[in-house]
Amino acid sequence: MLLSLAAPAFALLVFILLFGLDTALWAVLWLSCLVLFAALGLRKWLRRVLPPKQEGVIAFFHPNANGGGGGERVLWAAVKAVQETFPLAKVVIYLGDSLSGEQLRKSALSGFNVELPRSIEVVKLAEVDLLKPERYPHFTLVGQAAGSVGLGLAALRRLVPEVMVDTSGWAFAYPLARLAGVRVAAYVHYPTVSADMLAAVVARRPGFNNDPALAASWARSAAKLAYYCVFAAAYGAAGGCANAVMVNSSWTAGHIARLWWRVEPPLRVFPPCDTAALAALPLDRKLKRLYLVSLAQFRPEKDHAMQLRAFSRARRRAAGCAGHVADAVLAARLVLIGGCRGPADEARAADLRVLADQLGLGSAVDFAINVPFSEVTALLAGAVGGLHTMRDEHFGISVVQYMAAGVVPIAHNSGGPAADIVTLEEVPGGLQATGYLCASEDEFAAAITDVLAMDQVSRLRLAAAARRKAAEFSDARFAAGFLEALQPLLPPRMVTASSVAVG
């Protein structure tokens, strides 16, 4: 909470210095009254224009429900947990697509191996373009925040549920839902703005969220810092409207606790990673057919380019050497597995093919785009190493999937992978590594070489420890944590029916 209060506190301090304490206190009082009356007026208007609340309906706000990422796996695992536990619950998906409920059920099964026990209904949101960042070339955060409010209103105009579960991170829709009399649960994958983003601006460090031209200017960096601070205050207030808050990792928990205006800490509920199915794969690998995998959507923050450059660097080093290590690295392949959400992702995948050719990797790199879960499983079953290069990844489901499948993870040393996943495992006689954590291209290249050259005994020892660690992120543990947070928001009749069904 403290981080998001920085901008209001600074503004209040400046006001006190300019006009005195008494005037500042009166201004705060009048502003508070203005906000209160505006909220009451908006609440009255919403109750008049919105349809009646639908009892027994739990609506999941996830406009991109047909995506192929970890966020969608969380969605379907949550829906399954609700349907299996609460027989009276009617599940609805707010969807920005033309798919039917039955098509989504099939997609959940083929894409994530999640079988929903009952049918679901879909409320289609034609206004989903309001969330697209390309609509807002400037002040993108504010534009998307306003767009999420508009989309939230469109959703409520079509259906007012008893409980809304947001699994896609659009916190600015929460106040609207609360004013409409809807109880809100949030599952947060990552904060919209974070201390890390502010630190990057202060340090003038170029990156995915910090344009190099802007980072080079002191004045523009200062303006962006002020913009972020004001936005953080609004984001914290909006997020504080949620009745229940879950987060997917220790990293996300720390940021949300500092940002959202809440007294209670968020509940950490690790995402479901289907460890049971992947853990059934044999740990043994055919070491004469070595290959690495990368499992990630083709989004810019996933930094597939670093994977290609690190793989190329490892091969260049091996080309100047002789022996088993050099032979293993030069014979290995890299398979990039991932989903494309639309034309922008497809263009990035095409650019990566070009980069692979430029680096001399054309014949050593394969692309597996939008493939079904069965094919992903088959590829994981034969891989020896798995690459993950996203900086400050909120959790890292792909890293857990590597570990469960017996694939040695080579992950970025930040965010969820560093805090929760690739940790030391206690074994008789000491501690055992469960993978590699890297921060630079050079470190990734060295780790790639180590994994490809690793002998069978060492690899099996590491893979076994990694698999034991991955068991902590099972579907069952996710379902238990998710239901623990959701149940207090449900009407008593629904919870009672659940108890009767279980009994």
C-alpha positions as CSV (number, residue, x, y, z in Angstrom):
1,M,0.0,0.0,0.0
2,L,2.8,2.4,0.8
3,L,4.1,2.6,-2.8
4,S,0.8,3.6,-4.2
5,L,0.3,6.3,-1.5
6,A,3.5,8.0,-2.6
7,A,1.9,10.3,-5.1
8,P,-1.1,11.4,-2.9
9,A,1.3,11.9,0.1
10,F,3.6,14.1,-2.0
11,A,0.7,16.1,-3.4
12,L,-0.6,16.7,0.1
13,L,2.8,17.8,1.3
14,V,3.2,20.3,-1.5
15,F,-0.4,21.6,-0.8
16,I,0.5,22.0,2.9
17,L,3.7,23.9,2.1
18,L,1.8,26.2,-0.3
19,F,-1.4,26.9,1.5
20,G,-0.9,25.7,5.1
21,L,-2.1,22.8,7.2
22,D,-5.7,24.0,7.9
23,T,-6.4,24.7,4.2
24,A,-5.0,21.3,3.2
25,L,-7.2,19.5,5.8
26,W,-10.3,21.3,4.5
27,A,-9.4,20.4,0.9
28,V,-8.9,16.8,1.8
29,L,-12.3,16.8,3.6
30,W,-14.1,18.4,0.6
31,L,-12.4,16.0,-1.8
32,S,-13.4,13.0,0.3
33,C,-17.0,14.2,0.3
34,L,-16.9,14.8,-3.4
35,V,-15.6,11.3,-4.1
36,L,-18.3,9.8,-1.7
37,F,-21.1,11.7,-3.4
38,A,-19.8,10.7,-6.8
39,A,-19.7,7.0,-5.8
40,L,-23.2,7.2,-4.4
41,G,-24.5,8.8,-7.6
42,L,-22.8,6.3,-9.8
43,R,-24.1,3.4,-7.6
44,K,-27.7,4.8,-8.0
45,W,-27.3,5.1,-11.7
46,L,-25.9,1.6,-12.1
47,R,-28.7,0.0,-10.1
48,R,-31.1,1.8,-12.5
49,V,-29.6,0.9,-15.8
50,L,-28.2,-2.6,-15.2
51,P,-30.2,-5.8,-15.4
52,P,-31.2,-7.6,-12.2
53,K,-28.5,-9.5,-10.4
54,Q,-28.5,-13.2,-11.4
55,E,-28.4,-15.4,-8.3
56,G,-26.1,-18.4,-8.2
57,V,-24.0,-17.0,-11.1
58,I,-20.2,-16.9,-10.8
59,A,-18.8,-15.0,-13.7
60,F,-15.1,-15.1,-14.7
61,F,-13.8,-11.9,-16.3
62,H,-11.2,-13.2,-18.8
63,P,-11.8,-11.7,-22.2
64,N,-8.8,-13.6,-23.7
65,A,-10.1,-17.0,-22.4
66,N,-9.2,-18.7,-25.7
67,G,-5.5,-17.9,-25.3
68,G,-2.9,-20.5,-24.8
69,G,-0.9,-19.2,-21.9
70,G,-0.5,-19.9,-18.3
71,G,-3.2,-17.4,-17.4
72,E,-5.8,-19.4,-19.3
73,R,-4.7,-22.6,-17.5
74,V,-5.4,-20.9,-14.2
75,L,-8.9,-19.9,-15.5
76,W,-9.9,-23.4,-16.5
77,A,-8.5,-25.0,-13.4
78,A,-10.5,-22.4,-11.3
79,V,-13.7,-23.1,-13.3
80,K,-13.2,-26.9,-12.8
81,A,-12.7,-26.4,-9.1
82,V,-15.9,-24.3,-8.8
83,Q,-18.0,-26.8,-10.9
84,E,-16.8,-29.8,-8.9
85,T,-17.3,-28.2,-5.5
86,F,-20.4,-26.1,-5.9
87,P,-23.2,-28.0,-7.8
88,L,-25.6,-25.0,-7.6
89,A,-23.1,-22.6,-9.2
90,K,-23.7,-21.5,-12.7
91,V,-20.4,-20.5,-14.3
92,V,-20.3,-17.8,-17.0
93,I,-17.3,-16.5,-18.9
94,Y,-17.0,-12.9,-20.1
95,L,-15.4,-13.5,-23.4
96,G,-14.1,-11.2,-26.1
97,D,-14.4,-13.8,-28.8
98,S,-17.1,-15.6,-30.9
99,L,-16.5,-19.1,-29.4
100,S,-19.3,-21.0,-27.7
101,G,-19.2,-22.5,-24.3
102,E,-18.8,-26.0,-25.7
103,Q,-15.9,-24.8,-27.9
104,L,-14.2,-23.4,-24.9
105,R,-14.6,-26.7,-23.0
106,K,-12.9,-28.5,-25.9
107,S,-10.2,-25.9,-26.0
108,A,-9.5,-26.3,-22.3
109,L,-9.2,-30.1,-22.7
110,S,-7.0,-30.1,-25.8
111,G,-4.9,-27.1,-24.8
112,F,-4.4,-27.7,-21.1
113,N,-5.7,-31.2,-20.4
114,V,-8.4,-29.7,-18.1
115,E,-11.7,-31.5,-18.4
116,L,-14.7,-29.4,-17.2
117,P,-17.4,-31.5,-15.6
118,R,-20.3,-29.3,-16.7
119,S,-21.2,-26.9,-19.5
120,I,-20.4,-23.2,-19.2
121,E,-22.1,-20.1,-20.6
122,V,-20.5,-17.3,-22.5
123,V,-21.2,-13.6,-22.4
124,K,-19.7,-12.1,-25.5
125,L,-18.0,-8.7,-25.3
126,A,-17.8,-7.1,-28.7
127,E,-16.0,-4.1,-27.0
128,V,-12.9,-6.2,-26.2
129,D,-10.8,-3.9,-28.6
130,L,-10.9,-1.4,-25.8
131,L,-8.1,-3.4,-24.1
132,K,-5.7,-3.5,-27.0
133,P,-2.6,-1.5,-26.3
134,E,-2.2,-0.4,-29.9
135,R,-5.3,1.8,-29.5
136,Y,-3.3,3.9,-27.1
137,P,0.1,4.7,-28.5
138,H,0.6,7.3,-25.8
139,F,-0.3,6.9,-22.1
140,T,-1.0,3.3,-22.7
141,L,-1.6,2.4,-19.1
142,V,-4.2,5.0,-18.6
143,G,-5.8,4.2,-22.0
144,Q,-6.1,0.5,-21.1
145,A,-7.3,1.3,-17.6
146,A,-10.1,3.4,-19.0
147,G,-10.8,0.7,-21.6
148,S,-11.2,-1.9,-18.9
149,V,-13.7,0.3,-17.1
150,G,-15.7,0.5,-20.4
151,L,-15.5,-3.2,-21.0
152,G,-16.5,-3.9,-17.4
153,L,-19.6,-1.7,-17.8
154,A,-20.4,-3.6,-21.1
155,A,-20.1,-6.9,-19.3
156,L,-22.4,-5.8,-16.4
157,R,-24.9,-4.4,-18.9
158,R,-25.2,-7.9,-20.3
159,L,-25.1,-9.9,-17.0
160,V,-24.8,-8.9,-13.3
161,P,-23.5,-12.0,-11.4
162,E,-23.5,-12.6,-7.7
163,V,-19.7,-13.0,-7.8
164,M,-17.2,-11.9,-10.4
165,V,-13.8,-13.5,-10.5
166,D,-11.1,-11.6,-12.4
167,T,-8.3,-13.8,-13.6
168,S,-6.9,-11.4,-16.2
169,G,-5.7,-8.4,-14.1
170,W,-8.1,-5.6,-15.1
171,A,-8.4,-4.1,-11.6
172,F,-10.0,-0.8,-12.7
173,A,-13.3,-2.7,-13.3
174,Y,-13.5,-3.7,-9.7
175,P,-15.0,-0.4,-8.3
176,L,-17.8,-0.6,-10.9
177,A,-18.6,-4.1,-10.0
178,R,-18.7,-3.4,-6.3
179,L,-21.0,-0.4,-6.9
180,A,-23.3,-2.7,-8.8
181,G,-23.6,-5.0,-5.8
182,V,-21.2,-7.7,-7.1
183,R,-18.7,-9.4,-4.8
184,V,-15.2,-9.4,-6.5
185,A,-12.4,-12.0,-6.2
186,A,-9.1,-11.3,-8.0
187,Y,-6.4,-13.7,-9.0
188,V,-3.4,-11.5,-9.9
189,H,-0.7,-12.8,-12.1
190,Y,1.4,-9.6,-12.1
191,P,0.9,-6.0,-11.1
192,T,0.0,-3.5,-13.8
193,V,2.7,-1.2,-12.4
194,S,5.4,-2.2,-10.0
195,A,8.4,-1.0,-8.0
196,D,10.6,-2.6,-10.6
197,M,9.1,-0.5,-13.3
198,L,9.7,2.6,-11.3
199,A,13.2,1.6,-10.5
200,A,13.9,1.1,-14.2
201,V,12.7,4.6,-14.9
202,V,14.8,6.1,-12.1
203,A,17.9,4.2,-13.3
204,R,17.1,5.2,-16.9
205,R,17.5,1.5,-17.9
206,P,16.0,0.7,-21.4
207,G,13.6,-2.2,-21.5
208,F,10.3,-3.6,-22.6
209,N,8.4,-1.0,-20.5
210,N,11.0,1.8,-20.9
211,D,11.7,3.1,-24.4
212,P,15.4,3.7,-25.0
213,A,14.8,7.2,-26.3
214,L,12.9,8.1,-23.2
215,A,15.5,6.5,-20.9
216,A,18.1,8.7,-22.4
217,S,16.4,11.9,-21.3
218,W,16.4,13.1,-17.6
219,A,13.4,15.3,-18.1
220,R,11.3,12.7,-19.9
221,S,12.3,10.1,-17.3
222,A,11.2,12.4,-14.5
223,A,7.8,13.0,-16.2
224,K,7.3,9.3,-16.7
225,L,8.1,8.6,-13.0
226,A,5.5,11.1,-11.9
227,Y,3.0,9.5,-14.4
228,Y,3.7,6.1,-12.9
229,C,3.3,7.3,-9.3
230,V,-0.1,8.9,-10.0
231,F,-1.2,5.7,-11.9
232,A,0.0,3.5,-9.0
233,A,-2.2,5.5,-6.6
234,A,-5.3,5.0,-8.8
235,Y,-4.3,1.3,-9.4
236,G,-3.9,0.7,-5.6
237,A,-7.3,2.3,-4.9
238,A,-9.1,0.2,-7.6
239,G,-7.4,-3.0,-6.5
240,G,-8.4,-2.3,-2.9
241,C,-12.1,-2.7,-4.0
242,A,-11.7,-6.5,-4.4
243,N,-13.3,-8.6,-1.6
244,A,-10.7,-11.4,-1.9
245,V,-7.2,-11.2,-3.5
246,M,-5.1,-14.1,-4.6
247,V,-1.6,-13.9,-6.1
248,N,0.4,-16.4,-8.0
249,S,3.9,-16.0,-6.4
250,S,5.9,-14.5,-3.6
251,W,7.1,-11.9,-6.1
252,T,3.6,-10.8,-7.0
253,A,2.5,-10.9,-3.4
254,G,5.2,-8.4,-2.4
255,H,4.2,-6.0,-5.1
256,I,0.5,-6.2,-4.5
257,A,0.9,-5.8,-0.7
258,R,2.8,-2.6,-1.4
259,L,0.4,-1.3,-4.0
260,W,-3.2,-2.1,-3.2
261,W,-5.1,-0.3,-0.5
262,R,-5.9,-3.3,1.6
263,V,-5.1,-4.2,5.2
264,E,-5.2,-8.0,4.7
265,P,-2.2,-9.5,2.8
266,P,-3.0,-11.3,-0.4
267,L,-3.3,-15.0,-0.3
268,R,-0.6,-16.8,-2.3
269,V,-2.1,-19.5,-4.4
270,F,0.5,-21.1,-6.8
271,P,-0.9,-21.7,-10.3
272,P,-1.9,-25.2,-11.4
273,C,0.8,-26.8,-13.4
274,D,-0.6,-30.3,-14.3
275,T,2.4,-31.9,-12.6
276,A,0.7,-35.3,-12.3
277,A,0.5,-35.8,-16.1
278,L,4.0,-34.6,-16.8
279,A,5.5,-36.4,-13.8
280,A,4.4,-39.7,-15.4
281,L,7.0,-39.2,-18.1
282,P,10.2,-41.2,-17.7
283,L,13.2,-39.2,-16.4
284,D,15.5,-41.1,-18.8
285,R,16.5,-39.4,-22.1
286,K,18.0,-40.6,-25.3
287,L,21.3,-38.6,-25.0
288,K,22.2,-39.2,-28.6
289,R,19.3,-37.0,-29.7
290,L,19.7,-34.0,-27.5
291,Y,17.5,-31.0,-27.8
292,L,16.4,-28.0,-25.7
293,V,12.9,-26.6,-25.6
294,S,11.3,-23.2,-24.9
295,L,7.7,-23.1,-23.8
296,A,6.2,-19.6,-24.0
297,Q,3.8,-17.5,-25.9
298,F,5.4,-15.3,-28.6
299,R,5.1,-12.2,-26.6
300,P,7.8,-9.5,-26.5
301,E,8.5,-9.8,-22.8
302,K,9.3,-13.5,-23.1
303,D,12.6,-12.5,-24.9
304,H,12.9,-15.4,-27.3
305,A,15.7,-13.4,-29.0
306,M,18.0,-13.9,-26.0
307,Q,17.4,-17.6,-26.2
308,L,18.6,-17.7,-29.8
309,R,21.6,-15.5,-29.1
310,A,22.6,-17.6,-26.0
311,F,22.2,-20.8,-28.0
312,S,24.3,-19.3,-30.8
313,R,27.0,-18.2,-28.4
314,A,27.1,-21.7,-26.9
315,R,27.6,-23.2,-30.4
316,R,30.3,-20.6,-31.3
317,R,32.2,-21.5,-28.2
318,A,31.8,-25.2,-29.0
319,A,33.0,-24.8,-32.6
320,G,36.4,-23.8,-31.3
321,C,36.8,-26.8,-29.1
322,A,37.0,-30.6,-29.5
323,G,35.7,-33.5,-27.6
324,H,32.4,-34.7,-26.1
325,V,31.2,-31.3,-24.9
326,A,31.7,-29.6,-28.3
327,D,30.0,-32.6,-30.1
328,A,27.0,-32.5,-27.7
329,V,26.4,-28.7,-28.1
330,L,26.9,-28.7,-31.9
331,A,24.5,-31.6,-32.4
332,A,21.7,-30.2,-30.2
333,R,18.6,-28.5,-31.5
334,L,16.3,-25.9,-30.0
335,V,12.5,-26.2,-30.3
336,L,10.5,-23.0,-29.6
337,I,7.0,-24.1,-28.5
338,G,4.4,-21.4,-28.0
339,G,1.1,-19.9,-28.9
340,C,0.3,-16.9,-31.1
341,R,-2.6,-14.8,-30.0
342,G,-2.9,-12.9,-33.2
343,P,-1.0,-11.1,-36.0
344,A,1.4,-9.3,-33.7
345,D,2.6,-12.6,-32.2
346,E,2.8,-14.2,-35.6
347,A,5.0,-11.3,-36.8
348,R,7.3,-11.8,-33.8
349,A,7.6,-15.5,-34.6
350,A,8.5,-14.7,-38.2
351,D,11.1,-12.2,-37.0
352,L,12.6,-14.9,-34.8
353,R,12.9,-17.2,-37.8
354,V,14.8,-14.4,-39.5
355,L,17.1,-13.9,-36.5
356,A,17.8,-17.6,-36.3
357,D,19.0,-17.6,-39.9
358,Q,21.1,-14.5,-39.2
359,L,22.8,-16.2,-36.3
360,G,23.4,-19.3,-38.4
361,L,20.9,-21.4,-36.4
362,G,18.4,-22.0,-39.2
363,S,18.8,-25.8,-39.3
364,A,19.2,-26.1,-35.6
365,V,16.0,-24.3,-34.5
366,D,12.4,-25.6,-34.9
367,F,9.1,-23.8,-34.2
368,A,6.0,-25.6,-32.8
369,I,3.3,-22.9,-32.8
370,N,-0.2,-23.4,-31.4
371,V,0.3,-27.1,-31.0
372,P,-2.1,-29.2,-28.8
373,F,-1.1,-30.3,-25.3
374,S,-0.4,-33.8,-26.4
375,E,2.3,-32.6,-28.8
376,V,3.7,-30.3,-26.1
377,T,3.9,-33.3,-23.7
378,A,5.7,-35.4,-26.4
379,L,8.3,-32.7,-26.9
380,L,8.9,-32.3,-23.2
381,A,9.3,-36.1,-22.9
382,G,12.4,-36.0,-25.0
383,A,14.0,-32.7,-24.0
384,V,17.0,-32.4,-21.7
385,G,16.8,-28.6,-21.0
386,G,14.2,-25.9,-21.0
387,L,14.8,-22.2,-21.6
388,H,13.1,-19.3,-19.8
389,T,14.4,-15.8,-20.4
390,M,11.6,-13.4,-19.2
391,R,12.9,-10.9,-16.7
392,D,10.7,-10.5,-13.6
393,E,8.3,-13.3,-14.6
394,H,5.5,-13.2,-12.1
395,F,5.5,-17.0,-11.6
396,G,6.7,-19.2,-14.5
397,I,4.4,-22.1,-15.2
398,S,6.6,-23.3,-18.0
399,V,9.5,-23.7,-15.6
400,V,7.4,-25.9,-13.4
401,Q,6.3,-27.9,-16.4
402,Y,10.0,-28.4,-17.4
403,M,10.7,-29.7,-13.9
404,A,7.7,-32.0,-13.7
405,A,8.6,-33.5,-17.0
406,G,12.2,-34.2,-16.0
407,V,13.6,-31.3,-18.2
408,V,16.4,-29.3,-16.5
409,P,15.2,-25.7,-16.3
410,I,17.5,-22.9,-17.4
411,A,15.6,-19.9,-16.1
412,H,16.0,-16.1,-15.6
413,N,17.3,-15.3,-12.2
414,S,14.4,-13.0,-11.2
415,G,10.7,-13.0,-10.2
416,G,8.9,-16.2,-9.5
417,P,11.4,-18.7,-10.9
418,A,14.1,-17.3,-8.5
419,A,11.9,-16.8,-5.5
420,D,9.6,-19.9,-5.5
421,I,10.6,-22.5,-8.2
422,V,14.2,-23.1,-9.0
423,T,15.4,-23.5,-5.4
424,L,17.7,-25.8,-3.5
425,E,16.1,-29.2,-2.5
426,E,17.0,-30.9,0.7
427,V,18.4,-34.4,0.1
428,P,20.3,-36.8,2.4
429,G,23.7,-35.4,3.0
430,G,23.0,-31.8,1.9
431,L,21.3,-29.7,-0.8
432,Q,20.6,-30.5,-4.4
433,A,20.1,-27.9,-7.2
434,T,16.9,-28.1,-9.2
435,G,18.0,-26.1,-12.2
436,Y,20.0,-23.1,-13.4
437,L,19.3,-19.4,-12.8
438,C,20.9,-17.0,-15.2
439,A,20.8,-13.2,-15.7
440,S,22.9,-12.6,-18.8
441,E,23.4,-14.0,-22.3
442,D,26.8,-15.3,-21.3
443,E,25.3,-17.1,-18.2
444,F,22.6,-18.7,-20.4
445,A,25.2,-19.9,-22.9
446,A,27.2,-21.5,-20.1
447,A,24.2,-23.2,-18.6
448,I,23.1,-24.5,-22.0
449,T,26.6,-26.0,-22.4
450,D,26.5,-27.6,-19.0
451,V,23.1,-29.2,-19.5
452,L,23.9,-30.6,-23.0
453,A,27.2,-32.0,-21.8
454,M,25.9,-33.4,-18.5
455,D,26.4,-37.1,-17.9
456,Q,23.3,-39.3,-17.4
457,V,23.8,-39.9,-13.6
458,S,24.2,-36.2,-12.8
459,R,21.2,-35.2,-15.0
460,L,19.0,-37.9,-13.5
461,R,19.9,-36.7,-10.0
462,L,19.1,-33.1,-10.8
463,A,15.9,-34.0,-12.8
464,A,14.6,-36.1,-9.9
465,A,15.1,-33.2,-7.4
466,A,13.4,-30.8,-9.8
467,R,10.4,-33.2,-10.2
468,R,10.0,-33.4,-6.4
469,K,10.0,-29.6,-6.2
470,A,7.4,-29.4,-9.0
471,A,5.0,-31.5,-7.0
472,E,4.4,-28.4,-4.8
473,F,2.6,-26.7,-7.7
474,S,-0.1,-29.3,-8.4
475,D,-3.7,-28.8,-9.6
476,A,-5.0,-30.1,-6.2
477,R,-3.1,-27.5,-4.2
478,F,-4.3,-24.7,-6.5
479,A,-7.9,-25.8,-6.2
480,A,-7.7,-25.9,-2.4
481,G,-6.2,-22.5,-2.1
482,F,-8.5,-20.9,-4.7
483,L,-11.6,-22.3,-3.0
484,E,-10.4,-21.2,0.4
485,A,-10.3,-17.6,-0.9
486,L,-13.6,-17.8,-2.9
487,Q,-15.9,-19.5,-0.4
488,P,-16.4,-16.5,1.9
489,L,-17.8,-14.6,-1.1
490,L,-20.4,-17.2,-2.0
491,P,-24.0,-17.2,-0.7
492,P,-24.7,-19.6,2.1
493,R,-27.1,-21.7,0.1
494,M,-24.4,-22.5,-2.4
495,V,-21.9,-23.5,0.3
496,T,-24.5,-25.6,2.1
497,A,-25.4,-27.5,-1.1
498,S,-21.7,-28.2,-1.6
499,S,-21.4,-29.7,1.9
500,V,-24.5,-31.9,1.2
501,A,-23.1,-33.1,-2.1
502,V,-19.7,-33.9,-0.5
503,G,-21.4,-35.7,2.4
